[in-house]
Amino acid sequence: MQRFPAGRTVARGPGEPGDKHAGEVVEHIGREIIRRWLRHVEPELWHHQGRHYYWSRLGRFARYQPGGPPGTPEWDDGAWVAKDEPS
């Protein structure tokens, strides 16, 4: 075992390439580290969606002209109008 400054320890197998037992131990430790890390990570279910490309293209070539003041139902009656120059 080797101790790192953060107080964590890491098991190291023998340095011999092809050592089956050492490879299995290292794989097990690596998978356990990943499993414990993923336990606290929320999956990004809605971060990447297929419609993102559509909205990025629409925003590049058009702008939304609202039908009324923000926060009113008329806001949604607006329309997308072409931009003079795409950004």
Residue frames as qw, qx, qy, qz and C-alpha x, y, z in Angstrom:
[[0.000, 0.889, 0.458, 0.000, 0.00, 0.00, 0.00],
 [0.403, 0.195, -0.005, 0.894, 1.15, 3.50, -0.77],
 [0.129, -0.755, -0.495, 0.410, -0.04, 6.48, 1.26],
 [0.302, 0.570, 0.274, 0.713, -0.80, 9.74, -0.54],
 [0.121, 0.141, -0.309, 0.933, -0.80, 13.23, 1.05],
 [0.501, -0.320, -0.175, -0.785, -4.60, 13.36, 1.19],
 [0.464, -0.259, 0.701, -0.476, -4.56, 10.40, 3.55],
 [0.893, 0.237, 0.004, -0.381, -5.88, 7.97, 0.96],
 [0.456, -0.397, 0.773, 0.190, -4.23, 4.64, 0.34],
 [0.731, 0.475, -0.270, -0.408, -3.92, 2.84, -2.95],
 [0.824, -0.200, 0.523, 0.085, -3.13, -0.85, -3.32],
 [0.392, 0.686, -0.512, -0.336, -0.53, -1.61, -5.93],
 [0.990, 0.041, 0.132, -0.034, -0.04, -5.02, -7.40],
 [0.680, -0.323, 0.423, 0.505, 3.30, -6.49, -8.37],
 [0.183, 0.721, -0.273, -0.610, 5.01, -4.79, -11.28],
 [0.326, -0.111, 0.870, 0.354, 5.12, -7.97, -13.37],
 [0.527, 0.255, -0.270, -0.764, 3.14, -7.67, -16.62],
 [0.618, 0.056, -0.717, -0.317, 0.82, -10.61, -17.17],
 [0.037, 0.009, -0.850, 0.525, 0.24, -11.30, -13.44],
 [0.319, -0.444, -0.704, -0.453, -3.38, -12.52, -13.52],
 [0.429, -0.595, -0.600, 0.321, -4.05, -12.02, -9.81],
 [0.244, -0.354, -0.090, 0.899, -2.59, -8.50, -9.79],
 [0.095, -0.145, -0.498, -0.850, -4.69, -7.57, -12.83],
 [0.382, -0.542, -0.716, -0.220, -7.86, -8.84, -11.16],
 [0.398, -0.551, -0.448, 0.581, -7.11, -6.94, -7.95],
 [0.133, -0.205, 0.128, 0.961, -6.42, -3.70, -9.81],
 [0.216, -0.305, -0.626, -0.684, -9.59, -4.10, -11.89],
 [0.418, -0.587, -0.689, 0.077, -11.66, -4.78, -8.77],
 [0.321, -0.485, -0.267, 0.768, -10.25, -1.71, -6.99],
 [0.030, -0.036, 0.342, 0.939, -10.82, 0.47, -10.05],
 [0.308, -0.432, -0.691, -0.491, -14.41, -0.68, -10.44],
 [0.417, -0.594, -0.601, 0.336, -15.07, -0.13, -6.73],
 [0.213, -0.327, -0.059, 0.919, -13.73, 3.44, -6.93],
 [0.149, -0.128, -0.499, -0.844, -15.93, 4.16, -9.94],
 [0.381, -0.501, -0.758, -0.170, -18.98, 2.53, -8.28],
 [0.357, -0.568, -0.471, 0.572, -18.56, 4.62, -5.12],
 [0.103, -0.209, 0.139, 0.963, -18.04, 7.80, -7.14],
 [0.226, -0.238, -0.626, -0.707, -21.12, 7.19, -9.29],
 [0.284, -0.518, -0.780, 0.208, -23.25, 6.58, -6.19],
 [0.155, -0.647, -0.311, 0.679, -23.13, 10.34, -5.50],
 [0.024, -0.208, 0.423, 0.882, -23.43, 11.55, -9.10],
 [0.555, 0.496, 0.448, -0.495, -26.87, 12.37, -10.46],
 [0.506, 0.226, 0.663, 0.503, -27.37, 11.20, -14.05],
 [0.117, 0.377, -0.125, -0.910, -27.84, 14.02, -16.55],
 [0.414, 0.397, 0.819, 0.024, -31.12, 12.75, -17.93],
 [0.316, 0.855, 0.408, -0.044, -32.32, 16.02, -19.41],
 [0.277, -0.705, 0.243, 0.606, -29.04, 17.85, -20.04],
 [0.016, -0.296, 0.695, 0.656, -28.56, 16.54, -23.60],
 [0.580, 0.438, 0.609, -0.317, -31.64, 16.23, -25.77],
 [0.515, 0.297, 0.627, 0.504, -32.28, 15.82, -29.45],
 [0.172, 0.891, 0.393, 0.152, -34.11, 19.12, -29.76],
 [0.410, -0.717, 0.075, 0.559, -31.06, 21.14, -28.63],
 [0.412, -0.006, 0.524, 0.746, -29.75, 21.26, -32.21],
 [0.097, 0.692, 0.604, 0.382, -33.07, 22.60, -33.47],
 [0.263, -0.918, -0.253, 0.154, -33.16, 25.36, -30.83],
 [0.482, -0.510, 0.247, 0.668, -29.53, 26.32, -31.42],
 [0.315, 0.235, 0.586, 0.709, -30.18, 26.68, -35.17],
 [0.051, -0.812, -0.540, -0.216, -33.43, 28.58, -34.58],
 [0.380, -0.846, -0.107, 0.359, -31.70, 30.97, -32.17],
 [0.494, -0.262, 0.376, 0.739, -28.89, 31.52, -34.64],
 [0.168, 0.237, 0.593, 0.751, -31.09, 32.48, -37.58],
 [0.268, -0.652, -0.480, -0.522, -34.20, 33.91, -35.89],
 [0.059, 0.082, -0.561, 0.821, -35.29, 35.88, -32.85],
 [0.133, -0.560, -0.815, 0.063, -38.49, 35.70, -30.86],
 [0.106, -0.272, -0.038, -0.956, -40.76, 38.71, -31.08],
 [0.011, 0.292, 0.850, -0.438, -43.15, 38.42, -28.12],
 [0.094, -0.571, -0.631, -0.517, -46.85, 39.15, -28.57],
 [0.397, -0.840, -0.189, -0.320, -47.07, 41.02, -25.27],
 [0.148, -0.767, 0.498, -0.378, -45.24, 41.95, -22.07],
 [0.394, 0.193, -0.874, 0.209, -43.32, 39.22, -20.19],
 [0.078, 0.074, 0.809, -0.578, -45.43, 37.30, -17.72],
 [0.570, 0.293, 0.192, -0.743, -48.70, 37.80, -19.62],
 [0.737, 0.233, 0.634, -0.020, -50.55, 35.20, -21.70],
 [0.542, 0.824, 0.014, -0.166, -50.05, 37.37, -24.79],
 [0.219, -0.705, 0.630, 0.241, -46.28, 36.75, -24.57],
 [0.554, -0.040, 0.819, 0.143, -46.84, 33.27, -26.04],
 [0.589, 0.691, 0.402, -0.117, -48.71, 34.71, -29.06],
 [0.037, -0.792, 0.391, 0.468, -45.45, 36.06, -30.47],
 [0.880, 0.473, 0.044, 0.005, -43.59, 34.86, -33.53],
 [0.667, -0.340, 0.365, 0.553, -40.07, 33.94, -34.64],
 [0.456, 0.882, 0.006, -0.123, -38.69, 36.40, -37.19],
 [0.843, 0.289, -0.033, 0.453, -35.57, 36.09, -39.29],
 [0.440, -0.708, 0.075, 0.547, -32.45, 37.87, -38.11],
 [0.382, 0.871, -0.193, -0.240, -30.70, 40.25, -40.48],
 [0.457, 0.570, -0.678, 0.079, -27.42, 38.35, -40.14],
 [0.906, -0.299, -0.299, 0.001, -26.89, 34.98, -38.41],
 [0.280, -0.839, 0.433, -0.171, -24.56, 35.17, -35.44]]
